[in-house]
């Protein structure tokens, strides 16, 4: 978007989160909430964008794109001071300044486009993204004059009993005329209960100076919810998960019960795959077409299921690749494994990948047959068409050649494999 700059406020600690982790880095469906806001800006093609950092800014900075511009609010003294700090590198910019918050990650491109377009087309000095809520606990209330024009905002902690009854709230998302914003910030004083510089005080200042204050009402107020506590985080996670699952289903994947499919934001799933209830799929997981996954399964980061793989109930798979038409239908653990095509892994099988120091790899080649309750102590290789008898323990570096059957503890060759699955 031309002649629009954006400021992302990401400086706060988030006292109500009760956490050492900066609030904006708490994960939402597998990624920090901050990154959803960054993606929103990218989708709108807004440049310049300035992120205001503060609490543990080194830690937060690590999650910004390399090209991102940022400033550091040395003393956390309110949103007004944060915006004033962000405007320093924008001193020569003239146009619309959009204020976003890193702890409001559910906003959609459509909503922000509508807000910016309305602000510019109506030549407003300020345009608020507002909402009406029956129980607006925690939100600033929008004040209107006798002509029903917006004349200010009062934060809940500073509101009187009458003002707390107001249902119309400020979401915090605001478009400003840059010149009017500069002028108003110079007049803001910390005259509230927390002795902070509130950005929202700029609304009444601009109004009193004859500025045009408008608003756009959001359709679904939950889209603009701020995350201030673990309860808020849980609700936002549920709402984001619903979006992710709906997108997955629109792309040709069956979720038998979307309410119990917990899928991270970046998971890729192919058409005609079926995801059964109580499935957890973490970030950086890829699943091919025509797969069957779950129920009661956890696919951890780095897992790849190629086309037509069956990964059944009560399984954990981590950092492993399962190739075409491999089956592992019942409980077990597969970690740091590379498994070939047409492999059958019996119930209760485990790749013992961790030796107390390192994570080691297990390689199982095409058409191998792993008997129930087999333990494979990595590093180890199972050859093509090899078999393990039920209850076998294959020790590390005791590789099994192609077409050999092993049994026992430790597993030893007993014969050439007659198993020849087509």
N, C-alpha and C positions, 0 to 999 in steps of 0.2 A: 504494500500500500504506500502511495506517495504522500509525502508531507505529514507522515505520522511517526512519532517516536513512542517507544514503550518503556516504562519503568517497572521492573519486577521487585517487589519488596520481599526480601528473604533474610532479614537481619535478626529476627527475634529468636529467642531461645525456646519459647513455648513452655512456660512454667507448668501449665495444667497437664502437659504430657507426662510429667514426672519422669524425665529421662535425661541422660547425659548427651544423647544424640540430638543434634539440632532438629527442630520440628520438621523442617522442610525436607529432611532426608529420610523420614519415616516412610516405609514402603507401602505402596498401594498396588496390589496385584503384581508384586514382583519388582517394582521400581520406585525410586524416590518420587514423592509427589511433585517436587520441583520440576522434574523432567517432563511431566505432562504439560506444564505451563510453557516450558521452552519449546516443546513440540507445537503447541498452539501458535506461538509467535512465528515459528518457521512456516507453518501452514498458511499464515496470513501474509508472509513475506514482508514483515515490518522490519525496517532498518532505519535508524539505529535502535538498538535495545540495550538498556543499562540495567544490570542486576545489582541491587543494594545488599551487601553482605555485612554481617556483624558478628553474632555469636559463633565462635569456632569457624571463622571465615575460611581458614585454610582447608578445613574438612569439607565445607560446602563447595568451595572453589573447584575441588577435584571432580565434581559432578557437572560442572559447566562445560560446554563445548570449548575447544581450544581457541576458537575465534571470538568467544563471548567477551563483551566489555562489562566491567564491573567497577563498583566503588565500594569502599568500606566505611560504614558508619561507626566511627570510633567510640561513641557513647550512645547506647540504645536509649534514645530520649523521645521516641514517638515517631509516628508516620510522617508528620510534617517535616521534621528534621531529616528523615530518611530521603524524602523526595527532594528537599533542598540540596542534600549532598549529591543526589543523582543528577541534578540539573547543572552541576559544575561542568561536566564534559559536554553538555548540551547548550552552552551559553550562546552559541551562534545559531542554534536551531530556531526556526519559526514555523509554527503550525499547530497540530494537535498532539497533545501528550496523553497517552493512555496509561492509566495506573492499574497494574495487575498485582496479585498476591500469590506468592509461591505456595501458600497453604490453601488455595482455592483451585484444586486440580480438575474439577469436573466440567469446567466451562467448555462450550462447544464453539467451533469456528463460526457457525451461523449466528449465534448470539452476539459475539463480539463484532462481527461484520455489521450486524443490524445497528448496534450501538454507535459505532464509528460513522456509519453512513448517515444516521439520523443527526448526529452532532454536526457533521460537516454541512449537510443539506440545509439545516435550520440555522446555520451560522451562530450556534450557541456558544456561550463562554464556558459553560459547564454542562455536561450531560451525565446524569447518574444512571447506573443500572439499578433499578429498584425492584422490590417484590412486596407482595402482601401475604402476611403469615398470621394465622390465628393466634399462635403462641410464639411471638418473636423474641424469645429469651436470648439475651446476649448480643443482640444487634442494635446498631444505632437507629434512632427513629427519625423519619423525615418530617420536618416542620413546614407548615404552609401558612401563608398569610390570609387575610380576609378575602383576597381575590383567588384563592386556591393556588397561588404560585409558590414554588419551593423557596423558602427563605432561610433554611438552615438545617443542620443535623445535630441531634443531641445523642451522645453515647449513653448507653444504658446505665453505666455506673454514675453518670452525672444527671440522669433524668429524674424529674419528680414523679409522683404517683400518676398524675394526669398524663404526662408524656409517655409513661410506660404502657399506657392503654392503647397507644397508637399502633395500628397493625402494619402500616407502610414502613418498610425498612430500607436502609442503604446497604447494598451488598459489599460496598467498598470498591467496586469496579467503576472508575470514573474517567471520562474524557474531559480534558481542560484545553482551553485556548492558552498556548504557552505564555504569551505576554501577560494575560490576566492572572495566571498561576504565579508567575514571578512576583507580580505586585502584591498578591494576597499573602504569599509566604513571608514577606517582610513584615507583615502586620500580625502574624499569629503569635500569641503569647501563651505560656504554660499556666493558664488560669483554671485548670480543671483539678480534680481530686488527686490525680496521679502526678501532677506537675509535668506532664508531657506536652509536646507540641503535636496537636491533632491536625492531620491534613483536612479533616472534615470541617474544621473552623474556617477554612478557605471559602466554603460555600456561602456562609452568612456574610463574609467580608465582600465577596464579589457581588452578592445580592444588594447589599447596602450601598455599593458604589454604582448601582444601576445596571449591573450585568445580567445577561439572560441565562437563567438556570432552568434546564429541561431535564426530563427523565425518560427512560425507556423501561417498561416493566417486563421483567422476565416471565416467561410462561411457566416454567417449572423451577420453583425457588430452590430445589435441592441441587440444581446445577451450579448454583452460586454459593453453596454452603462452605463455610470456612472450617478447617480442621484445627480444633484447639485442645482436644482431649482424646483419650483412647476410645471413648464412646463414639466421638465424631469419626475417628479413623475407621472403626468397624463399620459404621453406616456407609461411609464413602467407599470403602472396599467392596461392600455389597453392591452398591450402585454401579461402580466401575466394572465389577465382575459381570453384572447383567449386560452391560454394553459389549464387553468382550465376547461373551457367550452368544449374544444375538448376532454379532458379526460373523462368528465362526459358523453358526447354523445357516446363515444366509449364503455362506460360501460352500455349502454342500456337505456339512458334517452333521451327523446325528448325535445330539446329546440326549440320552434317554431321560435324564432328570437334570435340567440346567441349574436347578438350585443346589445340587450337590456335585457340580463339576467346577473345580477350583483351578482355573487355567491362567497362567501368567500372560502379561500383555503381549509378549513377543513370540509366543508359541505358534508354530506353523503346522497346520493339520490339513492333509489332503482330502479330496472328495471321497464320499462313500465310506469314510471311517466312522466307526461307532464308538462313542465314549460312554461307558456305563457309569452308574451312580458311584459317588464317593471316590472320585478320581482327583488326585492332586498332580498337576503338571506345572513344574517350576520353569523359570526363565531359561531361554536358550535351549529349548527342546524342539525337535522336528519329528513329525509323524507323517508317514506317507499315505497313499491312497489305500482304501479297502482294508484298513487295519481294524482290529478289535482290541479295545483297551479297557481294562477293569472288569468288574467293580473292585473297589477297595485296593487301589494301587497308587504308588507314588513314583512319578518319573522325575528324577532330579536333573539339575543343570547339566548340559552337555550330552544328553541322551538323544540318540537318533534311532527311530524305527523306520525301516524302509517299507516299501509297499507290501501289503498282505501279511504283515506280522500280527501274530496273536500274543498279546501280553495280558494274562488273565488276572485272577483275583489274588489279593494279599501278596503283592509283589513290591519290591523296591528295586529300581534300576537307576544306576548313577554313572554318568560319564561313559556310557557304553553305546555301541552300535550293533543293532540286530538287523541282519540282512533279509532279503526277500523270502517270504513264506516260512520264516522261523517261528517255532511255537514254544511258548513257555506259559502254560495255562494255569499253573497253581503255585502256591506260596513259595517264596524264595528270595534270594538277594543276588543281583548281578551288578558288580561294580568294576569299572575300568576294564571292560571286556570288549573284544572284537569278535563278533559271532557271525559265521558265514551263512550261506543260503541253505534252506531246507533242514535246519538243525532242529532237533526235538530235545527240549530240556525238561526233565521230569520234576515232579513235585518235590519241594524241599531242597532243591539244589542251591549251592552257595559258591560264589567265587570269593575266596578269602584273600582280599586284595591288599590288606594293610598289615605290615609286619611290625608295627610299632614305631617305624621311622618313615617308611616310604609307601606310596600307593603303587602297587605292581599290577601288570597287565596279564589278563588271561585271554588266550586266542583259541577259539574253537572254529575249526574249518568246516567247509560245506558238508552237509549230510551226516554230521556226527550225531550220535544218539547218547544223551546223558541220562543215565538211570536215576530214579528217584533217590533223594537224599545224598547225592554225590557232593563231596566237598573238593573244590579245586583250589589248591594253595598256590597263589601267584608268586612269581612269574611261572607260567606253565602254558604249554601248547597241546591242544587235542587235535589229532590229525583228521584228514578227510575220511568219512565213513567209519571212524573209530567209535567204539562203544565203551561205556562204563556201566558196570553192574550196580544194582541198587546198593546204597550204603558205602560206596567206594570213597576212599580218600586219596586223591592224586596229589602227591607232595610236590613242592616247588622244584622247578627245573627237571622234573621227571616227565619229560615230554612223551606223549603217546603217539607213536607213528600212525600213518594212514592204515586203515583196514584192520586195526588191532582191537581186541576186546580186553579190558582189564577189569579186575575185581579185587576186593579186599582192602585191608588197612595195614600198611599202605597198599595202594593199588598196584597189581602186577599183571603182566600179560597172561592170558589163559588160552587164547586162540585167535585165529584170524576172524574178522567180522564177516558173518554171513548176511548181515543187515544190508539191504540194497534198496532203500526207498527211492522211488522214482519221483 
